Amino acid sequence: MTAPDGGFPDGALNALDGLAANLAKDEEDWKQQYRAPFQSKFEGSFWSRFVTHVLAGFTGGIAQVITNIVGAITQGTATTIIGLAEYMLGLKGQVEDTTTVVEGALQDISDITENMVTEVTTPIFDSLHGNDIPSFPRVLLQPVPTSSTASEYLGGHTHGIANPGTSSSTQSEQLGSHSHRITTEMPTYLPGNQVLDLTFIRVDRKMTIDRVKMITGHASGWFSTLDYWYIGLYVVDPTNNNQLDLVWASGDLKNTLSSQAMEYSFASTATEELLPGHLVAVAQLQRPGILSACRRIAAVPQVGIGQSGGEFPLAQCAYITGQSSMPASISESSIQYNYTMIPWVAVSKS
């Protein structure tokens, strides 16, 4: 723009000089121009010293941070120091409150987890004690026929069930009206001489087994003595080819046997803490005296079919022959299976 006389107004050249100067500025020049007023006000203030000291301390560790905070406080005014102290105390209280809440939540989670694992009660039809884990429900030990007698001598004849599971029957000849008295008793099996019997149980709760239970039949015959009777407890180690490791063995229990059928509960000193899914085996071993037989053990018959797929164990009942004591360990390859019955045994905790 020119003046009426054709010349330039006062200051025009200065403006052009300023424009040229602005056009010559780079990005850093512009940042510095707008940062300078704020920087001049901040420098020398308490917060400048506080930020400089404290932030520098983060690279020197927590101890250095504390030292820098103290340095910043000692250079500030009384009002600033009091405010900072109140803030720091409040922050400390928040940390303590948060820590308390977190610790309480972790304890609650631990308690819930503990209860989920351990709070399992055995139904009374499985076993009379709520902490028992039996090999099968006790209610299945129902009386089975053992013998029968006729009301009068009728000569040789037979009775047969026409269709298993029905009440119909046939007889080989007409014999007139007569009756039979059937004798029943608890189902049992007869252990073999020096045969170690193993009955597998899968644990369904967190526990340390401190009791092992077994039911025996009554004594039979004129001579019913045992040279020894041992009970043991094995834990299966799946990480070692399903080896069975002995964790408790009784002494000789032959003198505890009654002549009557009854349930026995033996204290175990096993210390292994077991979790759901652990596989254990209750063992029993007998050797009868001269002219005697082994004591029968309560059991239920099975259909004689093993498990498919090759998973361990192939049956719930197994055995090893030719034993005179409880082996410290048993390899999977040395086990034979009994597919025709399952003894009633149980593991428990007090």
Secondary structure as the mmCIF struct_conf table of DSSP 4:
data_model
#
loop_
_struct_conf.conf_type_id
_struct_conf.id
_struct_conf.beg_label_comp_id
_struct_conf.beg_label_asym_id
_struct_conf.beg_label_seq_id
_struct_conf.end_label_comp_id
_struct_conf.end_label_asym_id
_struct_conf.end_label_seq_id
TURN_TY1_P TURN_TY1_P1 PRO A 4 ASP A 5
BEND BEND1 GLY A 6 GLY A 7
HELX_LH_PP_P HELX_LH_PP_P1 PHE A 8 PRO A 9
TURN_TY1_P TURN_TY1_P2 ASP A 10 GLY A 11
HELX_RH_AL_P HELX_RH_AL_P1 ALA A 12 LEU A 23
TURN_TY1_P TURN_TY1_P3 ALA A 24 ALA A 24
HELX_RH_AL_P HELX_RH_AL_P2 GLU A 27 PHE A 42
TURN_TY1_P TURN_TY1_P4 GLU A 43 GLY A 44
BEND BEND2 SER A 45 SER A 45
HELX_RH_AL_P HELX_RH_AL_P3 PHE A 46 GLY A 57
TURN_TY1_P TURN_TY1_P5 PHE A 58 THR A 59
BEND BEND3 GLY A 60 GLY A 60
HELX_RH_AL_P HELX_RH_AL_P4 ILE A 62 THR A 74
TURN_TY1_P TURN_TY1_P6 GLN A 75 GLN A 75
BEND BEND4 GLY A 76 GLY A 76
HELX_RH_AL_P HELX_RH_AL_P5 ALA A 78 THR A 118
TURN_TY1_P TURN_TY1_P7 ILE A 124 ASP A 126
BEND BEND5 LEU A 128 HIS A 129
TURN_TY1_P TURN_TY1_P8 GLY A 130 ASN A 131
STRN STRN1 ILE A 133 PRO A 134
BEND BEND6 SER A 135 PHE A 136
HELX_RH_3T_P HELX_RH_3T_P1 ARG A 138 LEU A 140
STRN STRN2 VAL A 144 ALA A 150
BEND BEND7 SER A 151 GLU A 152
BEND BEND8 GLY A 156 GLY A 156
STRN STRN3 HIS A 159 ILE A 161
BEND BEND9 ALA A 162 ASN A 163
TURN_TY1_P TURN_TY1_P9 PRO A 164 GLY A 165
BEND BEND10 THR A 166 SER A 167
STRN STRN4 SER A 169 GLN A 171
BEND BEND11 SER A 172 GLU A 173
BEND BEND12 SER A 177 SER A 177
STRN STRN5 HIS A 180 GLU A 185
STRN STRN6 THR A 188 TYR A 189
HELX_LH_PP_P HELX_LH_PP_P2 PRO A 191 GLY A 192
TURN_TY1_P TURN_TY1_P10 ASN A 193 GLN A 194
STRN STRN7 LEU A 196 ARG A 202
BEND BEND13 ARG A 205 ARG A 205
STRN STRN8 MET A 207 MET A 207
STRN STRN9 ARG A 211 THR A 216
BEND BEND14 GLY A 221 TRP A 222
STRN STRN10 LEU A 226 ASP A 237
HELX_RH_3T_P HELX_RH_3T_P2 PRO A 238 ASN A 240
TURN_TY1_P TURN_TY1_P11 ASN A 241 ASN A 242
STRN STRN11 GLN A 243 ALA A 249
HELX_RH_3T_P HELX_RH_3T_P3 LYS A 254 THR A 256
BEND BEND15 SER A 259 GLN A 260
STRN STRN12 MET A 262 ALA A 267
STRN STRN13 LEU A 274 LEU A 274
TURN_TY1_P TURN_TY1_P12 PRO A 276 GLY A 277
STRN STRN14 LEU A 279 PRO A 288
TURN_TY1_P TURN_TY1_P13 ILE A 290 LEU A 291
HELX_LH_PP_P HELX_LH_PP_P3 CYS A 294 ARG A 296
STRN STRN15 ILE A 297 PRO A 301
BEND BEND16 GLY A 304 GLY A 304
HELX_LH_PP_P HELX_LH_PP_P4 GLY A 306 GLN A 307
BEND BEND17 SER A 308 SER A 308
TURN_TY1_P TURN_TY1_P14 GLY A 309 GLY A 310
HELX_LH_PP_P HELX_LH_PP_P5 GLU A 311 GLU A 311
BEND BEND18 PHE A 312 PHE A 312
HELX_LH_PP_P HELX_LH_PP_P6 PRO A 313 PRO A 313
BEND BEND19 LEU A 314 GLN A 316
STRN STRN16 CYS A 317 ILE A 320
BEND BEND20 THR A 321 GLY A 322
BEND BEND21 SER A 324 SER A 325
BEND BEND22 ALA A 328 ALA A 328
STRN STRN17 SER A 329 ILE A 330
HELX_RH_3T_P HELX_RH_3T_P4 GLU A 332 SER A 334
STRN STRN18 GLN A 336 TYR A 337
BEND BEND23 THR A 340 THR A 340
STRN STRN19 MET A 341 PRO A 343
STRN STRN20 VAL A 345 SER A 348
#
